[in-house]
Amino acid sequence: MHPFPRSISHGAPLDEVAQAIAATNGLIRFIYVERLGADLYRWSPAHRGGPYPLMRETARYLGVNHHGLVLPFRSLADTGLTVIPADASEPARPPEEWTVLEFESAVPVETVRRLILKNQGPDSDDRPLTPDEIQALYDEMGSVLLDDDAAEILPVPRAPRSS
């Protein structure tokens, strides 16, 4: 068995999921996060190129040869993204909410946690982020790409890059 974080295949507390996502150190650009209940979340690498690029990117993150890796996968409806599904031995239940986060580099655990809570969760709100909040998040990491309410690419303002 490959060293998957358990939170990829099974529901886990938010802090465990945020730590696992932060530990990817920017090696995975798109990360799918679903909320399974008031206090359970699950995450997966996501890729637009289908199962083979998803497998290669996941192998790179795990530090294993992709030729020896076999991954289950599913397409995320209406997004063009492929993700690793929950463990088949777990009772099937649709997520209450989901989002796809985009990372351009490594980010701190607290930033990941805030992004997940902002986009889903029992304490999420529909209040849009203020320009200052958006800039602060972009300064720390990347962007929120998709969520279950939009199922389309959201406009993503980019922070100016310093030369």
Stockholm file with secondary structure:
# STOCKHOLM 1.0

chainA/1-163         MHPFPRSISHGAPLDEVAQAIAATNGLIRFIYVERLGADLYRWSPAHRGGPYPLMRETARYLGVNHHGLVLPFRSLADTGLTVIPADASEPARPPEEWTVLEFESAVPVETVRRLILKNQGPDSDDRPLTPDEIQALYDEMGSVLLDDDAAEILPVPRAPRSS
#=GR chainA/1-163 SS CCCCCHHHHSCBCHHHHHHHHHTTTTSCSEEEEEECSSSCEEEEEEETTCHHHHHHHHHHHHTSCGGGCCCCCEEETTTTEEECCCCTTSCCCCCSEEEEEECSSCCCHHHHHHHHHHHSSTTCCCCCCCHHHHHHHHHHSCEEEEETTTCSCCCCCCCCCCC
#=GC SS_cons         CCCCCHHHHSCBCHHHHHHHHHTTTTSCSEEEEEECSSSCEEEEEEETTCHHHHHHHHHHHHTSCGGGCCCCCEEETTTTEEECCCCTTSCCCCCSEEEEEECSSCCCHHHHHHHHHHHSSTTCCCCCCCHHHHHHHHHHSCEEEEETTTCSCCCCCCCCCCC
//
